[in-house]
């Protein structure tokens, strides 16, 4: 089969993505919040533990706000 025939029979299909536009915007907004907090010298709750994980040190104990007996 000639290359011309291959091109005519092929249909371009986008790769499937699990990330929707709304999800992409949510991630972007989260990253912007994290960057603003970092500029203020604060760590976001979302980023806690990342530095320790990269350095190979143990993560700090989780903070417990409230315990409920059920």
Secondary structure, DSSP 8 states (H G I E B T S, - for coil): --HHHHHHH--------S--HHHHHHHHHHHHHHHHHHHTT---GGGTTHHHHHHT--------------
